[in-house]
Amino acid sequence: MSETAADSAKKFDPARAGEYDRQSRIALAGYDACHDLTACMLSAALGPGTSARLLIAGAGTAQEVLSIAPQEPGWHFTAVDPAPPMIDIARNRLEAAGFLDRTTLHLGYVEDLPQDASFDAATLIGVLHHLPGDEAKRTILAAIASRLKPGGVFVLAGNHYAYQSQPLMLAAWRQRWIMQGASSEEADAKLAKILNGADPPHSEAAIAGLLHDAGFEEPTRFFSSLFWGAWLTRKAR
């Protein structure tokens, strides 16, 4: 566990965790579609109706499990998150949906899991851009790769591009907040917080490079929304 990863986890205090689902759907146009397509891509890659073990890294409020579990009743999940408020919300949501018995919740980091865990697939959604610097990004990607079977499937999703390098998209993102009811001042404050608190990879090529360094194959992008992208790849055999 790196110091930068611990610092990132501290951002998700009870107040932020409590509003995470609503705010994420504003910040990411197509939040539910991205998760639904993640479930479809994983099912297509692993084969529908199979048995599989999935690692959900940075599980947050368990939206990945809630999206995937109804489609694949033979899949079991290990959901990892370092923020206690997020784990608490995830547990409550999974219990209410009836999926808690298929999910092992782990408060901590992927690096804490046994290296011989041998998962069939993994996801890392909405996490990478919160980790400052390439070294922290490489660390979590390598930790995931080391716990996947050879050929294991991996879905990575999150923001990319240096935000200020895309002024038109940044302006559109601001309008997105206003469209959802924020005042001009509130929208400015939200963007300022994002610009000061995130470090996304600066291009799709940078994403591919980070994945390659961690031992993954060339990724296939299956979703895009402003700064957000989602990719599927496999651990090299």
MIFITOR-132798 format. One record per residue (C-alpha): residue in one letter; x, y, z. Coordinates in steps of 0.05 Angstrom, whole numbers, plus 5000, padded with zeros to 4 digits. Layout:
<node r="a" east="X" north="Y" up="Z"/>
...
***
This chain:
<node r="m" east="5000" north="5000" up="5000"/>
<node r="s" east="5030" north="5066" up="4979"/>
<node r="e" east="5025" north="5132" up="5016"/>
<node r="t" east="4991" north="5164" up="4956"/>
<node r="a" east="4938" north="5108" up="4954"/>
<node r="a" east="4924" north="5119" up="5028"/>
<node r="d" east="4918" north="5194" up="5017"/>
<node r="s" east="4868" north="5182" up="4960"/>
<node r="a" east="4826" north="5137" up="5004"/>
<node r="k" east="4820" north="5191" up="5057"/>
<node r="k" east="4781" north="5234" up="5008"/>
<node r="f" east="4721" north="5187" up="5014"/>
<node r="d" east="4697" north="5207" up="5083"/>
<node r="p" east="4625" north="5192" up="5105"/>
<node r="a" east="4598" north="5256" up="5073"/>
<node r="r" east="4630" north="5243" up="5005"/>
<node r="a" east="4613" north="5169" up="5007"/>
<node r="g" east="4540" north="5185" up="5022"/>
<node r="e" east="4533" north="5228" up="4960"/>
<node r="y" east="4578" north="5187" up="4916"/>
<node r="d" east="4525" north="5152" up="4874"/>
<node r="r" east="4486" north="5216" up="4859"/>
<node r="q" east="4548" north="5258" up="4844"/>
<node r="s" east="4579" north="5204" up="4801"/>
<node r="r" east="4518" north="5202" up="4756"/>
<node r="i" east="4524" north="5277" up="4746"/>
<node r="a" east="4600" north="5277" up="4735"/>
<node r="l" east="4597" north="5219" up="4687"/>
<node r="a" east="4543" north="5223" up="4635"/>
<node r="g" east="4526" north="5150" up="4622"/>
<node r="y" east="4547" north="5124" up="4690"/>
<node r="d" east="4496" north="5068" up="4689"/>
<node r="a" east="4508" north="5052" up="4616"/>
<node r="c" east="4583" north="5044" up="4630"/>
<node r="h" east="4569" north="4995" up="4685"/>
<node r="d" east="4518" north="4957" up="4644"/>
<node r="l" east="4566" north="4951" up="4586"/>
<node r="t" east="4620" north="4928" up="4633"/>
<node r="a" east="4575" north="4871" up="4654"/>
<node r="c" east="4561" north="4855" up="4581"/>
<node r="m" east="4634" north="4857" up="4561"/>
<node r="l" east="4655" north="4813" up="4619"/>
<node r="s" east="4600" north="4763" up="4603"/>
<node r="a" east="4620" north="4761" up="4530"/>
<node r="a" east="4694" north="4753" up="4546"/>
<node r="l" east="4686" north="4699" up="4599"/>
<node r="g" east="4627" north="4665" up="4568"/>
<node r="p" east="4555" north="4672" up="4593"/>
<node r="g" east="4531" north="4622" up="4644"/>
<node r="t" east="4601" north="4604" up="4669"/>
<node r="s" east="4629" north="4601" up="4739"/>
<node r="a" east="4680" north="4654" up="4754"/>
<node r="r" east="4714" north="4693" up="4810"/>
<node r="l" east="4719" north="4768" up="4800"/>
<node r="l" east="4762" north="4819" up="4836"/>
<node r="i" east="4728" north="4887" up="4843"/>
<node r="a" east="4784" north="4936" up="4860"/>
<node r="g" east="4763" north="5003" up="4888"/>
<node r="a" east="4693" north="4975" up="4897"/>
<node r="g" east="4663" north="5039" up="4923"/>
<node r="t" east="4588" north="5031" up="4935"/>
<node r="a" east="4588" north="4963" up="4898"/>
<node r="q" east="4556" north="4988" up="4833"/>
<node r="e" east="4599" north="4939" up="4793"/>
<node r="v" east="4573" north="4879" up="4833"/>
<node r="l" east="4501" north="4905" up="4829"/>
<node r="s" east="4507" north="4911" up="4754"/>
<node r="i" east="4542" north="4845" up="4740"/>
<node r="a" east="4512" north="4797" up="4791"/>
<node r="p" east="4440" north="4794" up="4763"/>
<node r="q" east="4468" north="4774" up="4695"/>
<node r="e" east="4515" north="4719" up="4718"/>
<node r="p" east="4489" north="4679" up="4778"/>
<node r="g" east="4551" north="4634" up="4777"/>
<node r="w" east="4600" north="4690" up="4790"/>
<node r="h" east="4629" north="4707" up="4858"/>
<node r="f" east="4661" north="4772" up="4877"/>
<node r="t" east="4717" north="4798" up="4922"/>
<node r="a" east="4703" north="4873" up="4930"/>
<node r="v" east="4762" north="4913" up="4957"/>
<node r="d" east="4761" north="4985" up="4980"/>
<node r="p" east="4805" north="5023" up="5031"/>
<node r="a" east="4751" north="5072" up="5054"/>
<node r="p" east="4707" north="5046" up="5112"/>
<node r="p" east="4647" north="5090" up="5093"/>
<node r="m" east="4647" north="5061" up="5023"/>
<node r="i" east="4651" north="4990" up="5049"/>
<node r="d" east="4592" north="5003" up="5096"/>
<node r="i" east="4549" north="5030" up="5039"/>
<node r="a" east="4570" north="4972" up="4995"/>
<node r="r" east="4551" north="4921" up="5048"/>
<node r="n" east="4482" north="4952" up="5058"/>
<node r="r" east="4468" north="4956" up="4983"/>
<node r="l" east="4490" north="4885" up="4970"/>
<node r="e" east="4450" north="4858" up="5028"/>
<node r="a" east="4387" north="4895" up="5004"/>
<node r="a" east="4397" north="4867" up="4933"/>
<node r="g" east="4410" north="4796" up="4957"/>
<node r="f" east="4482" north="4791" up="4932"/>
<node r="l" east="4520" north="4795" up="4998"/>
<node r="d" east="4526" north="4719" up="5001"/>
<node r="r" east="4563" north="4720" up="4934"/>
<node r="t" east="4610" north="4776" up="4955"/>
<node r="t" east="4670" north="4778" up="5000"/>
<node r="l" east="4682" north="4850" up="5024"/>
<node r="h" east="4754" north="4868" up="5040"/>
<node r="l" east="4771" north="4934" up="5074"/>
<node r="g" east="4840" north="4950" up="5049"/>
<node r="y" east="4881" north="4946" up="4985"/>
<node r="v" east="4890" north="4897" up="4928"/>
<node r="e" east="4962" north="4888" up="4952"/>
<node r="d" east="4934" north="4858" up="5017"/>
<node r="l" east="4903" north="4799" up="4981"/>
<node r="p" east="4942" north="4734" up="4972"/>
<node r="q" east="4984" north="4734" up="4909"/>
<node r="d" east="4957" north="4665" up="4890"/>
<node r="a" east="4885" north="4689" up="4890"/>
<node r="s" east="4877" north="4670" up="4816"/>
<node r="f" east="4816" north="4711" up="4795"/>
<node r="d" east="4784" north="4700" up="4727"/>
<node r="a" east="4770" north="4774" up="4717"/>
<node r="a" east="4778" north="4841" up="4751"/>
<node r="t" east="4752" north="4912" up="4747"/>
<node r="l" east="4781" north="4980" up="4766"/>
<node r="i" east="4729" north="5033" up="4754"/>
<node r="g" east="4735" north="5106" up="4773"/>
<node r="v" east="4800" north="5097" up="4812"/>
<node r="l" east="4862" north="5108" up="4770"/>
<node r="h" east="4853" north="5183" up="4761"/>
<node r="h" east="4851" north="5192" up="4837"/>
<node r="l" east="4922" north="5164" up="4844"/>
<node r="p" east="4975" north="5218" up="4835"/>
<node r="g" east="5034" north="5200" up="4790"/>
<node r="d" east="5048" north="5141" up="4744"/>
<node r="e" east="5083" north="5101" up="4798"/>
<node r="a" east="5020" north="5095" up="4841"/>
<node r="k" east="4980" north="5077" up="4778"/>
<node r="r" east="5030" north="5023" up="4759"/>
<node r="t" east="5029" north="4995" up="4829"/>
<node r="i" east="4955" north="4981" up="4831"/>
<node r="l" east="4953" north="4955" up="4760"/>
<node r="a" east="5011" north="4908" up="4774"/>
<node r="a" east="4977" north="4884" up="4839"/>
<node r="i" east="4914" north="4868" up="4799"/>
<node r="a" east="4952" north="4833" up="4744"/>
<node r="s" east="4990" north="4789" up="4793"/>
<node r="r" east="4925" north="4763" up="4821"/>
<node r="l" east="4893" north="4747" up="4754"/>
<node r="k" east="4900" north="4680" up="4719"/>
<node r="p" east="4939" north="4682" up="4653"/>
<node r="g" east="4890" north="4707" up="4601"/>
<node r="g" east="4846" north="4736" up="4656"/>
<node r="v" east="4799" north="4792" up="4635"/>
<node r="f" east="4807" north="4863" up="4661"/>
<node r="v" east="4762" north="4923" up="4654"/>
<node r="l" east="4793" north="4991" up="4668"/>
<node r="a" east="4750" north="5054" up="4668"/>
<node r="g" east="4763" north="5125" up="4688"/>
<node r="n" east="4783" north="5194" up="4665"/>
<node r="h" east="4840" north="5207" up="4618"/>
<node r="y" east="4869" north="5269" up="4584"/>
<node r="a" east="4901" north="5326" up="4622"/>
<node r="y" east="4839" north="5365" up="4638"/>
<node r="q" east="4866" north="5433" up="4617"/>
<node r="s" east="4888" north="5404" up="4550"/>
<node r="q" east="4815" north="5397" up="4530"/>
<node r="p" east="4783" north="5466" up="4543"/>
<node r="l" east="4720" north="5451" up="4502"/>
<node r="m" east="4706" north="5387" up="4539"/>
<node r="l" east="4721" north="5421" up="4605"/>
<node r="a" east="4670" north="5475" up="4588"/>
<node r="a" east="4619" north="5422" up="4569"/>
<node r="w" east="4633" north="5386" up="4635"/>
<node r="r" east="4617" north="5451" up="4671"/>
<node r="q" east="4552" north="5457" up="4633"/>
<node r="r" east="4535" north="5386" up="4653"/>
<node r="w" east="4535" north="5407" up="4726"/>
<node r="i" east="4492" north="5468" up="4711"/>
<node r="m" east="4444" north="5425" up="4671"/>
<node r="q" east="4435" north="5382" up="4733"/>
<node r="g" east="4417" north="5443" up="4776"/>
<node r="a" east="4483" north="5472" up="4800"/>
<node r="s" east="4492" north="5547" up="4800"/>
<node r="s" east="4548" north="5578" up="4759"/>
<node r="e" east="4588" north="5588" up="4823"/>
<node r="e" east="4576" north="5516" up="4846"/>
<node r="a" east="4597" north="5489" up="4778"/>
<node r="d" east="4661" north="5530" up="4781"/>
<node r="a" east="4675" north="5503" up="4851"/>
<node r="k" east="4664" north="5431" up="4830"/>
<node r="l" east="4711" north="5438" up="4771"/>
<node r="a" east="4764" north="5471" up="4814"/>
<node r="k" east="4760" north="5413" up="4863"/>
<node r="i" east="4767" north="5363" up="4807"/>
<node r="l" east="4826" north="5400" up="4775"/>
<node r="n" east="4863" north="5403" up="4842"/>
<node r="g" east="4847" north="5332" up="4865"/>
<node r="a" east="4857" north="5286" up="4806"/>
<node r="d" east="4914" north="5263" up="4761"/>
<node r="p" east="4886" north="5224" up="4701"/>
<node r="p" east="4931" north="5191" up="4650"/>
<node r="h" east="4941" north="5243" up="4595"/>
<node r="s" east="4919" north="5202" up="4535"/>
<node r="e" east="4891" north="5137" up="4512"/>
<node r="a" east="4962" north="5118" up="4491"/>
<node r="a" east="4984" north="5131" up="4563"/>
<node r="i" east="4929" north="5082" up="4586"/>
<node r="a" east="4955" north="5029" up="4538"/>
<node r="g" east="5026" north="5041" up="4562"/>
<node r="l" east="5008" north="5033" up="4635"/>
<node r="l" east="4970" north="4969" up="4620"/>
<node r="h" east="5028" north="4942" up="4579"/>
<node r="d" east="5077" north="4957" up="4636"/>
<node r="a" east="5033" north="4917" up="4683"/>
<node r="g" east="5031" north="4857" up="4637"/>
<node r="f" east="4966" north="4867" up="4599"/>
<node r="e" east="4950" north="4862" up="4525"/>
<node r="e" east="4929" north="4919" up="4480"/>
<node r="p" east="4862" north="4945" up="4507"/>
<node r="t" east="4797" north="4953" up="4470"/>
<node r="r" east="4756" north="5015" up="4486"/>
<node r="f" east="4681" north="5002" up="4492"/>
<node r="f" east="4655" north="5065" up="4525"/>
<node r="s" east="4671" north="5140" up="4523"/>
<node r="s" east="4640" north="5202" up="4554"/>
<node r="l" east="4677" north="5268" up="4554"/>
<node r="f" east="4741" north="5253" up="4594"/>
<node r="w" east="4718" north="5183" up="4613"/>
<node r="g" east="4737" north="5119" up="4578"/>
<node r="a" east="4727" north="5045" up="4591"/>
<node r="w" east="4772" north="4990" up="4563"/>
<node r="l" east="4775" north="4914" up="4564"/>
<node r="t" east="4841" north="4877" up="4562"/>
<node r="r" east="4871" north="4811" up="4584"/>
<node r="k" east="4930" north="4791" up="4624"/>
<node r="a" east="4984" north="4766" up="4577"/>
<node r="r" east="4990" north="4691" up="4577"/>
***
